[in-house]
Amino acid sequence: MGSTTPAVRGGAGRRQDTRRRGAVVAALMLAMALAALDSTVVSTAVPQIVGDLGGFSVFSWLFSGYLLAVTVTLPVYGKLSDTFGRKPVLVVGAAVFLLGSLLCALAWNMGALIAFRIVQGLGGGALQGTVQTLAADLYPLAERPKIQSKLSTVWAVSAVAGPGLGGVLAAYADWRWIFLVNLPIGAAALWLIVRHLHEPEREETRHARVDWAGALAVFACGGVLLTALVQGGVAWPWLSAPSLALFGAGLALVAVVVRVERRAAAPIIPGWVWRRRTIAAVNLALGALGLLMVAPSVFLPTYAQSVLGLAPVAAGFVLSVWTLSWPVSAALSQHVYRRIGFRDTALLGIGLATLILFAFPFLPYPGSWWQPTLLMLLLGGALGLFQLPLIVGVQSTVGWSERGTTTASVLFCRQTGQTLGASLFGAVANGVLAARLGGAGDLDSVTRALDDGTAPEATRRAIAGAVHAVYLGAAGAAALAFVVLLVVAPRRFPVLQD
């Protein structure tokens, strides 16, 4: 009997560890849902918010401010999580996010709401990066596709459900509830993390030094350059004085970042992130992924409503089908990359995505709703086969002390790609429209005219041409990712043993 006691205790201990890990995973999924929802939930409530607070001329900063804060803080939180552990970074980030949510609900004018959305974003950067890093910490390589596919599913469902939830709350309650609903969800995630996440204490953490000068330089540089990209062609022309000044200041700050980080003992963005072929290739490939994702997520709903004549709900369905196939494909990708490797699996996925995106401009005009829906279903499957193997693969090439920085660099590049894509493809769409319509009009004003029923058939054809041009650009971004992986990434990722 005495010899069986340790086994019984060991079994009980394993069950306790499994329950604890399950509680932490539940917290990570809640945190991921919050970060995804707040990227989109405000969009359908803008009329109510503007009607209550005013500030129509600057409301776009409700989205831009949040996006900027999330993006520029990712590298900082990644390095901090490698230095002090994931738990303190996630707890502080969640607390800041919840504080920002409460302040947003109490906002008294548009300026205050924009400022508090930026506070939300400062916490959202910690949620996004640290959740992905913890997922790799909690599971060995063989089990990581399961947790990553769960997080992908949560992100996809939350991002798609966000506009609908925002519209319901704004219509039947009050727009302030958009932010108040974050509080109980975030509090539950925070409680689970504090109670169930236990990290071993590391000796180097006690004497760690933080590169605060580098963090400030990265924050300033990223903020200036992303502001130039987000507002260029929207708030002011691309070649105007504000645009040129911001790009000039951003380039000067790039030089400052390089100088500061070279001198730092523990830089926020260490040089090895770009010197290692695997990490550099994944960064560039997922930057291209962010770029190409703009085409369907931003322009497909306009195409579905203006060209196909679908109602907003039906147009949302055409877009949302890729959220069904993406996580399924991601979950199944492990069976492919275990046979042919991470790089070749990602090449297969992005190669298929290139063909699918290239096929979109060849759809008949005006076409039927099932045609773009089928392409989106296939595109989600291809991108699931592309993204997850790269994330799992690159996280598996580094140890605990470098995983936060590596994950943050990947997410930072993807977010930056999305920001660049929104600006670049917006300019492409407006340029095609201007050429087709005799040099007048942009996509926003033309689609508003279609909503009023005042636009002729030629305008619908012009919108179709503009969206087709955007999809060709997205196919080019996918082809670029294919070339980067083929040329830069090693055939076999240098995976470390768990």
N, C-alpha and C positions, 0 to 999 in steps of 0.2 A: 504493500500500500504506500509505503513511504517513497518508493521509487516513482510512483505515478503522480505524486503531488506536484513536482515542478512542471510536468507536462500539462496538468490541469491548469496550473497558474499561467503557464505560457499561453495556453489556448485562450484563457480569459483575458490576458493582456493583449493578445492579438485582436480579440473581438472589441476590446475597449479602444485600441488604436484605430480599428476600422470605423467604429462609430464616430470617433473624434475626427478622423479624416473626412467622413461623410458630412459632418457638421461644417467643417471648414469649406468643403466643396460647395455646400448650399450657400454659405456666405459669399463665396467667390461668384456664384451665379447671380445672386441678388445684386452684388456690386456691379457686375458686368451689365445687368439689366438697367441699372440706374444710369450708368455712363452712356449706354446706347440710347435709352429713352430721351435723355436730355439733349441729345444731338438733333432730335427731330420733333419732339413733342410740342415745341412752341409754334411751329410753322402754321398750323391751322387756326391758332388762337390770336394771330396778329391783328385782325380787324377789331376784336374785342379789346385787346391790350391798347391799341392806338386810340380807340374810341374813349377809353377810360383815362389814359395817361397823356395822350398827344404824342408828339415827336415822330410823326410819320417819316420825315426826311432822314432820320437816323436809325429807324427800327432794324435795318439790316445788321446793325452791330449786335443785336441780340444773338445772332448766330455767329457772326465773325468774331466777336469778343470771346465767346465760349471756345470756339475752335482754336483761336490763337493761344489762349491760356493753356488749353490741353496740350497742344503741340509743343510749345516751347518749354514746358516743364517736364516732358517725358525724359529727356536725357538726364536732367537733374535728379529726378526721383529714381531713375535706374541706378545711378551711381550711389545715391544715398542708401538704397536697399542693399547694395553689395557691401556697403561700409557698416551699416548699423543693423541690418536684418530687414526682412520683409514686413514683419509685424508692426514695428513702430511707424514705418512709412505708410502702411495701409491704414492704420488707426488714425494717424494725423490727417491723411488725405481724405478719409471718409468724414472725419469731424469737420474739416474745412468745407467739403462739399455740402454737408447738411447745414452748416452755418450759412453758406451762400444760398441754399434753397429757402431757408427761413427768411433771410433778408430780401430775396426776390419777392416772396409773398407779401412782404411789408412795404415794398417800393412805393414811393409817392409820386414819382415822375419817371419819364423815360430815361433820363440820365442816371438816376439811381438804379433803375432796373438793369441797365447795361453794365454799370459798375459791379453790381451784385452777381450778374451772370459771369463776369470775369472771375470773381471769387469762386463761384461754382467750378469754373474751368480749372482753377488752380488746384482744387481737390480732385477733379475728374482726371487729370493727368496721372495722379497717383493710383487711382482706381484702375485705369486701363493698363498701365505698364506693370504694376505689381501683381495684379490678378493673373496675367499671362505668365509672369515669372514664377509665382507660387504654384501654378498648375504643373510646371516642369519640376519644381522641387518636390512636390508631393508624390509624383508617380515615376516609376522607372520607365526607361525608354519604351519597353514593350507595351505599356499601358497608357502612354501619353496621348495617342490618338483618341482614346475614349473621352478623356476630360477636355481635350481641345475641341472635339466635335460637339460636346455639350455646350461649351462656351460659344462656339460658332453659332449653334442653334439659338441660344439665348440672345446673342447679339442681333442675329437676323430677324428673329420674331419681334424683339423690342424695337428695332429700328423701323420695321414696317408698321407695327402697331402704334408707334408714337404719334404720328399725325392724327390717326383716328381717335386715340385717347384724348389728345389735346382738344380736338374739335368737340367731343362729347362733354368734357369738363367745362369748356368755355360756353357751350350752348345751354347746358342744363344745370350748371352750378355757378362757378365763377372762375375766371382765368387764374386766379391766385391758387386754386386747388391744384393746378398743374405742378406747382412747386411744393405745396404742402404734402401731397401724397408721397413725396420722397422721404419724408421724415420717419414714418413708421417702418418703411422698407429698409432705409439706411440704418435705422437704429437696430433692427433685427440683425442685419449683416454685421454691424459693429459689435453687438453683443456676442454673436457666435465667434467672431475672430478673437476677441479678448478672452473669451472663456476656453476655447478649444484649440487655438493655434499656439503651439509651444515650440520655439526654436532653441537649439542648443546655443549656449553662450560661447562666443568666440573671443579668443585672447586678443586678437588684433583690433577688435572693436573698441576696446577700452582706451586705446591710445591712438585711435583714428583721427586724422585731420581732414577737414572738409575744404575743398577748393571753392570757397565762397566767391572769390574774385572771378573764377572761371564760370561759376553758376550765373553770376550777374551778367557777365559778358555774353554767355550763350543766350540768356533770356532776352537781353536787349537786341542782340543781332537777329535772333529768330523773330522777335516781335516786329522789328522794323521791316525786315524782308517780307514776312508773311502779310503784314499790313499793306505793303506796296502791291503784292499780288492780289489780295482780296479786294482792295478798293480801286486798283487800276482798271480803267475802262468802265467803272461804275460811278464812283464818286467824282472822278476827274478823268480826263483823257490820258492815254498811256504816255504821250510825249509832253504832258503839261509839267509845269514847275513842281507841283507837289509830288508827282510820280517820280520824276528824275531826282529830286532831292532825297526821297526815301530810298531809292535804289542806290544812290551815291553813298548815303549814310550807312546803308546795310553792307555794302562792299567794304567800307572803311572798318566797320565793326567786325567783319570776317577776319581782317588782318589783326585786329585786336584780340579776337578769340584765339587765333593761331599762336600769337605771341604769348598770351597768358597761359595757354594750355601747355606749351612747350616748356615753360619754366615751372609749372606746378608739379609737386611731388606726387599727387594723386589727382590727375586731371578729371574733370567731369566727362569730357569726350576724349578718352585715351587714343593714342595713335594706332594701337593694335586693332581697333575697330575697322580701320580701312587698310591696314597692312596685311591682314589675314585674308587670303583669297576667298575662303568660304563665306565669311561674314560680309565682306565687301560685295560679293556677287549677290547674296541674299538681300542686302540693303538696296542695291540698285534694282533688282528684279521686283521687289515689293514696292519700291517707289513707282515703278512702271505700272504695277497693279493698281495703286491708288489713282494714278493718272487715268487708266482705262475705265475704272469703275464709275467715273463721272458721267460717261456717255449714257449708260442705261439709267443710273439713279437720278440724274438731273434732267435729261432730255427725253427719255422714253415716255414719261407721263404726258408731256406736251405733245409729242407725236401721236400718242394714243387718243387724246382728246381732240386735237386740231385736225389731224389727217384721217384717223379712223372714225372719228365722230362718237367716241365712247364717253359715257358719263364718268365723273371723277372716280367713283368707286370701282367701276370696271377697269379704268386706266390703272388704278392702284393694283388691281389683281394681275394685270399683264406684267407689271414690274415685280410683284411679290413672289412670283413662282420660282424665281432663282433662289429664294430663301428656303425652298423645299429641297431642291436638288443639291445645293451647296453643302450643307452639313452631312447629308447622306453620302455624298461622294467623298467628303473629307474623312468620314468614319471608315469607309471602305478602302481608302488610299493605302492603309498600312499593308494590305495584302499585296499591293503592287510594289511599294518601295522596299519591302522585305525581299523581293525577288530581283528587282533591277536597280535599286538604290534611290536615294533621295533626289539626286539631280535629274536622273533620267525620268523619274515619275513626274517631277515638276515640268520637265521639257515636254512630256506627253500632254500634260494639262494645258500648258500655255500655247502649245502648237494647235491643239483643238480650239482653244479660245480665239486664236488669231483667225482661223478659218470661219468660225461662227460670226465674229464681229465683221469680217470682210463680206460675209453673205448678206448682212442686213441691208446695205444699199441696193441690193438686187431684188428686194421684195417688190411685188407689183403694186402699182398705185391705183386706187387707194388701198387695196388689199383687204384682208379679213383679220379679225382680232386673233385668230389662232396662230397665224404665222409668226408675228413677233413673240407671242407667248411661247411657242415651241422653241424658238431661238433662245429665249431667256432661260427656259428650263435646261437646255443643253449647255448654255454658258455657265450657269450655276454649277453644274456637274463638272465642267472643265476646270473652273477656278478652284473648286474644292480639291481637285486632284493636284492643283498647282500650289496653293497657299500652304495648306497644312503640312505637307512633307518638308517644305522649306523652313517653317517655324520650328517644327519638332527636330528637324535635322540640325539647324544652327544652334538651338539650345543644347543639343547633345554633344556639341563640339567644345563646350566650355564647362568649367567647374562652377561650384556655387558662387565663388567670389567674383565671377565675371558674368554670371547669367543675367543679372538685372540690367547691367550696362548693355549687353548684347541684345536682349529683348527690347529694351527701350530704343536702341538705335534702329532696329527693324521697324518698330511701330512709328517712330519719328519719320522715317523715310516714307512709309506708306501714307501718313497724314500729310506730309509735305507734298507728295505726289498728287493727292486729292486737291489740295489747295491750288497747286500749279495747274492741274487739269481743269478746274472750274474756271480759272482765268483764261487759259489758252483756248479751251473749246468754246467758251462764251464768245471770245473774239472771233473764232472761226465761224460759229453759227451766225453772228451778227454780220460778218463780212459777206457770207453767202447770201443772206437775206437782202442786204443792201444791193448786191450785184443783181439779184433776180428781180428786185422791186424798183430798180432805177435809182438806187443810191439813197433811199429813205427808209427809216424804220429799224427797230431792233426786235429781238425775239419777244421781249416782254410786252412791248406796245402792240405788236402784231397779234399775239395770242389774246390780248385783252379785246382787240377789235373783233376777233373771231367769236369770243364769248358774247359780244354784243350782237352778233349776227350781221355785221356790216362789212365783212371782208369777202372779196370775190374768190372764185375757184383758183385763180392764179396765186393768191396768197397761200392757200393750202399747199399747192405744189411747191412754192418757195420754202415753206416750213419743212416739207418732206426733204427737199434738197439740202437744207441746212443741217437737219438731223443726220441725213446720210453722210454728209461731209464729216460730221463729228464722229460717227461710227468708223469711218475710214481712218481718222486720226487715232481712235482707240485701237483699231487693228494694228496700226503702226507701232503704238506703245507696246502692245502684246508681242509683236515681232521683235522689238528692241529687247524685251525681257528674255525672249528665247535666245537671242544672240549673246546677251550677257552671260546667261547660264552656260551656254555652250562653250564660250571662249574663256570666261574668267573662273567659273566654279570648277573645282576638281571633280573628276568622275566619281570618286568615293569620298564622302565627307569623313574627316578625321574624328570619328565618334569616340568619346571617352567612355570607359567602363563605369557603370552606375556604382 
